[in-house]
Structure formats: structure tokens, C-alpha cells
């Protein structure tokens, strides 16, 4: 039983921020499915909505929008919920990882909105990609977005430097777009200062979807791979290895136990 489902007052509704995971229906969590099937209104980026539209309540009002309209979607969801509606706000992956959970709370706080807010987790891109690659996240890891739309590039560089120096396995979100091509190049430069050129790198495109693809490279030649906005790049640490085309980071058992 969760208190998050309880409405704050008899007039306001609820916004459920729903993570749909990587997009494959068999990776959609049961709680997320229930939210989509029960919502009066479903709001989201049209590409994500198309992935799970077969799960919608057939009587639901569906509101779709284009990329870069996150604030409008969140505001609309809060407005409708404030007026008593049961709203599902759809996010790819997990809503609390580079998605809209935080934005919903920020807007609700600024607007003194009294509707209930529930976050429904989904399989994040890094989880989906790790499963496809093998077991690259078995030890400490960091996730860093290379998009400088909301974060100054100088700060992103500091985070890359820190992760590289500390030997974290590092997952790069938003690695490259048609307009942003230099960021992934700079990331490689930073990691080559701290990691061997032969360090394994896994590039997964569209994990869990029909056009999924996987490329295994080294840190030295990772830029030869096809990388885009639908790609997630996983850079191994100093212990990561490739075995039977799978990327594996040891947890440390071999140093303590006989394997």
C-alpha cells in the first residue's frame, strides 16, 4: 500500500509520471501498465506514446507533442490534475533519470499546485543497455549526459574528468546529435588521459526496440562506431573485459574468493 495514490484534497486529481522503459512492451512494468490503462488523460512525446499506445485506456484523452516541449507537457499535466483529472505523463526509460519527474515537482512547487504526484519507475537506458552488453555495471559507475542544453559544458567536462580519474565505469547519455559532434570527441580525449586505449566501450542504439544495435569497440576507436542521440555509450573501467562478445566488469570476487 502506498500513500502516494491518495489525493491531497477532494478536488485535485493526480499526475502519475510513468516510466515506460526502453520501449519494448514486455519490459513495461506492471504498475506503469496499470497507470496507462486507468488514466483519463495521457500526455507525452509522440514517439514514446506510439511505443505503448496499445496499452492505453481506450477512453483516455491523448495529448502528444514534439521534442523540446517538456515544460509544456508538465504544465498541462499539472493543470489537468489540479482540475480533478487522473493524468499519466509518459517518459521514456525511468522518469527520475534525465526525464521529467524533477521538472514536475519544480513546477508544482512554483505554482503551489495541490494535486498528488506519483512517480512510477521504469527500466532506465543504462539498465537496458547493460543487459544487452553483458554485465558492464557490476562495480561503481557514473552516468553523465553530454547535452549542454541545460548544463554548461565546462561543468560537464569537470564531471567527465572526475569520473575518468576515479576509474568509474561511465555511461554517456545524449552522446552526439547532428549539431553536437565535438562533445563525444572531447569525452574520448579526457578518458584516454586516464584509461588504457584498449579499454572496452559498448555502444547500444535503441535498446529494447526493433532497430536495436550493439557495437563493441575500444576507447581508442570508439568514434569509428555509429553514434547518435538514440545511442548510449558505456566506457569500461580498468578491469572491464570482453568475453564471447560480452562486456563484463568484475565486482571483485576473484580477489577474495576462489572462482
Wavefront OBJ file of the C-alpha trace (Angstrom):
o trace
v 0.000 0.000 0.000
v 1.351 3.431 -0.883
v 0.276 6.839 0.353
v 1.286 8.372 -2.961
v -2.004 7.283 -4.512
v -4.052 9.327 -2.052
v -5.333 12.642 -3.390
v -4.300 15.675 -1.375
v -7.808 17.091 -1.395
v -11.199 16.108 -2.725
v -10.970 18.466 -5.702
v -7.483 17.835 -7.101
v -6.567 14.845 -9.220
v -3.248 13.087 -9.686
v -0.288 13.160 -12.039
v 1.421 9.813 -12.452
v 4.799 10.292 -14.100
v 5.134 6.972 -15.889
v 8.418 5.438 -16.994
v 7.823 3.119 -19.940
v 11.355 1.727 -20.010
v 13.207 1.256 -23.290
v 10.013 0.853 -25.305
v 9.508 -2.907 -25.589
v 6.094 -3.841 -24.209
v 7.445 -6.896 -22.380
v 9.779 -4.584 -20.436
v 6.937 -2.314 -19.296
v 6.464 -2.598 -15.517
v 3.018 -3.782 -14.307
v 2.472 -0.596 -12.295
v 3.201 1.507 -15.376
v 0.799 -0.602 -17.434
v -1.927 -0.133 -14.827
v -1.394 3.640 -14.881
v -1.754 3.780 -18.666
v -4.843 1.587 -18.622
v -6.530 3.622 -15.907
v -5.649 7.226 -16.833
v -8.263 9.686 -18.012
v -5.616 11.721 -19.828
v -2.290 10.529 -21.277
v 0.346 13.120 -22.175
v 3.754 12.580 -23.749
v 6.290 12.979 -26.504
v 4.627 11.452 -29.544
v 7.413 8.928 -30.257
v 7.129 7.486 -26.739
v 3.344 7.401 -26.930
v 3.491 5.419 -30.160
v 5.592 2.748 -28.457
v 2.921 1.962 -25.844
v -0.347 3.176 -27.380
v -1.761 -0.365 -27.373
v -1.738 -0.162 -23.555
v -3.840 2.993 -23.270
v -7.270 3.233 -21.731
v -9.373 3.360 -24.954
v -11.461 6.179 -23.486
v -8.478 8.309 -22.470
v -7.792 11.722 -23.957
v -4.328 11.576 -25.558
v -2.205 14.707 -25.838
v 1.049 14.374 -27.794
v 3.736 16.921 -28.538
v 7.132 17.246 -30.160
v 10.601 17.043 -28.676
v 11.807 20.034 -26.608
v 8.308 20.707 -25.238
v 8.843 19.113 -21.828
v 7.811 22.171 -19.827
v 4.542 22.499 -21.746
v 3.740 18.817 -21.189
v 4.406 19.010 -17.463
v 2.407 22.206 -17.052
v -0.531 20.714 -18.912
v -0.431 17.560 -16.808
v -0.419 19.562 -13.570
v -3.180 21.864 -14.789
v -5.442 18.953 -15.684
v -4.723 17.146 -12.427
v -5.398 20.324 -10.443
v -8.839 20.300 -12.080
v -9.524 16.786 -10.860
v -8.273 14.630 -13.738
v -6.287 11.388 -13.477
v -3.263 12.075 -15.700
v -0.462 9.803 -16.927
v 2.613 11.758 -18.043
v 4.703 9.386 -20.143
v 8.523 9.334 -20.061
v 10.979 7.056 -21.814
v 13.198 4.965 -19.550
v 12.861 5.982 -15.908
v 11.122 9.303 -15.140
v 13.675 10.176 -12.471
v 16.750 9.773 -14.703
v 17.189 12.603 -17.228
v 13.420 12.746 -17.624
v 10.514 14.757 -16.216
v 9.972 13.715 -12.588
v 12.059 16.569 -11.211
v 10.515 19.125 -13.548
v 7.007 18.147 -12.420
v 7.966 18.742 -8.788
v 9.667 22.063 -9.600
v 6.631 23.358 -11.468
v 4.203 22.119 -8.821
v 6.228 23.871 -6.126
v 6.356 27.150 -8.054
v 2.640 27.045 -8.832
v 1.543 25.901 -5.362
v -0.229 23.023 -7.091
v -2.162 20.761 -4.706
v -2.622 17.683 -6.896
v -0.994 14.400 -5.923
v 2.142 13.327 -7.757
v 3.264 9.718 -8.120
v 6.465 8.593 -9.827
v 6.237 5.183 -11.477
v 9.715 3.823 -12.247
v 10.782 2.217 -15.481
v 13.859 0.408 -16.768
v 16.415 3.137 -17.482
v 18.505 3.238 -20.645
v 21.636 2.314 -18.722
v 19.929 -0.818 -17.340
v 18.606 -1.872 -20.724
v 21.954 -1.247 -22.413
v 23.894 -3.051 -19.686
v 21.722 -6.139 -20.109
v 22.350 -6.146 -23.859
v 26.098 -5.657 -23.408
v 26.517 -8.287 -20.686
v 27.469 -7.043 -17.209
v 29.391 -3.761 -17.538
v 27.905 -2.045 -14.458
v 28.893 -4.635 -11.842
v 31.071 -2.128 -9.991
v 30.797 1.596 -9.228
v 29.633 3.633 -12.187
v 28.659 7.158 -13.200
v 26.092 8.434 -15.681
v 26.837 11.705 -17.489
v 24.803 13.466 -20.160
v 26.846 15.168 -22.871
v 23.982 17.511 -23.743
v 24.888 21.076 -22.834
v 21.366 22.378 -23.452
v 20.641 22.631 -19.714
v 24.122 22.172 -18.217
v 27.196 24.305 -19.046
v 29.802 22.358 -20.990
v 32.524 23.439 -18.545
v 30.688 21.595 -15.766
v 30.185 18.514 -17.931
v 33.927 18.433 -18.635
v 34.666 18.536 -14.889
v 32.353 15.602 -14.326
v 33.944 13.635 -17.167
v 37.390 14.345 -15.744
v 36.330 13.261 -12.259
v 34.699 10.026 -13.457
v 37.650 9.150 -15.671
v 40.211 9.831 -12.946
v 38.274 7.816 -10.351
v 38.078 4.743 -12.631
v 34.286 4.703 -12.738
v 32.579 2.732 -15.460
v 30.888 5.647 -17.212
v 27.628 5.723 -19.147
v 27.265 8.627 -21.567
v 23.735 9.779 -22.356
v 22.951 12.097 -25.302
v 26.422 11.481 -26.738
v 26.005 13.055 -30.152
v 23.493 14.738 -32.457
v 23.609 16.302 -35.892
v 24.571 19.642 -34.337
v 26.590 18.363 -31.378
v 29.583 16.391 -32.636
v 32.548 17.670 -30.636
v 31.367 16.626 -27.155
v 31.896 12.899 -27.664
v 35.314 13.628 -29.153
v 36.283 15.644 -26.081
v 34.962 12.891 -23.805
v 37.217 10.387 -25.543
v 40.202 12.708 -25.140
v 39.574 13.056 -21.412
v 39.234 9.316 -20.837
v 42.343 8.500 -22.869
v 44.355 10.520 -20.355
v 43.243 8.163 -17.562
v 42.400 4.843 -19.272
v 44.243 2.412 -21.488
v 43.422 2.836 -25.170
v 42.234 -0.796 -25.231
v 39.536 -0.180 -22.599
v 36.279 -1.767 -23.814
v 33.478 0.552 -24.908
v 29.930 -0.568 -25.681
v 27.603 1.474 -27.898
v 23.936 0.454 -27.870
v 21.404 2.067 -30.181
v 17.681 1.879 -29.372
v 17.972 -0.763 -26.640
v 14.886 -2.930 -26.399
v 13.361 -1.728 -29.659
v 13.053 -3.255 -33.104
v 16.049 -1.397 -34.513
v 18.359 -2.218 -31.608
v 22.045 -2.489 -32.487
v 25.167 -3.190 -30.437
v 28.755 -2.244 -31.192
v 31.784 -3.261 -29.121
v 34.816 -1.028 -29.545
v 37.860 0.155 -27.652
v 38.392 3.588 -26.200
v 40.855 4.286 -28.998
v 38.460 3.502 -31.854
v 35.055 4.257 -30.307
v 34.490 7.234 -32.610
v 34.512 4.893 -35.615
v 31.210 3.496 -34.361
v 27.876 4.928 -35.430
v 26.757 7.144 -32.513
v 23.612 9.274 -32.343
v 21.018 10.643 -29.929
v 19.395 7.215 -29.565
v 22.764 5.725 -28.563
v 24.118 5.125 -25.089
v 27.886 4.789 -24.712
v 29.330 2.700 -21.873
v 33.056 3.125 -21.169
v 34.570 0.359 -19.057
v 36.901 0.804 -16.109
v 40.466 -0.504 -15.822
v 39.208 -4.052 -15.060
v 36.463 -4.344 -17.688
v 36.998 -7.082 -20.280
v 35.312 -8.622 -23.319
v 34.403 -12.320 -23.273
v 32.397 -14.017 -26.010
v 31.293 -10.624 -27.311
v 30.005 -9.609 -23.890
v 31.289 -6.651 -21.868
v 31.997 -7.568 -18.236
v 33.226 -5.526 -15.264
v 34.387 -7.711 -12.344
v 32.847 -6.982 -8.952
v 35.976 -8.155 -7.120
v 35.038 -11.706 -6.189
v 38.172 -13.195 -7.772
v 40.397 -11.248 -5.388
v 38.570 -12.569 -2.308
v 37.265 -15.989 -3.238
v 38.367 -18.918 -5.376
v 36.316 -18.866 -8.574
l 1 2 3 4 5 6 7 8 9 10 11 12 13 14 15 16 17 18 19 20 21 22 23 24 25 26 27 28 29 30 31 32 33 34 35 36 37 38 39 40 41 42 43 44 45 46 47 48 49 50 51 52 53 54 55 56 57 58 59 60 61 62 63 64 65 66 67 68 69 70 71 72 73 74 75 76 77 78 79 80 81 82 83 84 85 86 87 88 89 90 91 92 93 94 95 96 97 98 99 100 101 102 103 104 105 106 107 108 109 110 111 112 113 114 115 116 117 118 119 120 121 122 123 124 125 126 127 128 129 130 131 132 133 134 135 136 137 138 139 140 141 142 143 144 145 146 147 148 149 150 151 152 153 154 155 156 157 158 159 160 161 162 163 164 165 166 167 168 169 170 171 172 173 174 175 176 177 178 179 180 181 182 183 184 185 186 187 188 189 190 191 192 193 194 195 196 197 198 199 200 201 202 203 204 205 206 207 208 209 210 211 212 213 214 215 216 217 218 219 220 221 222 223 224 225 226 227 228 229 230 231 232 233 234 235 236 237 238 239 240 241 242 243 244 245 246 247 248 249 250 251 252 253 254 255 256 257 258 259
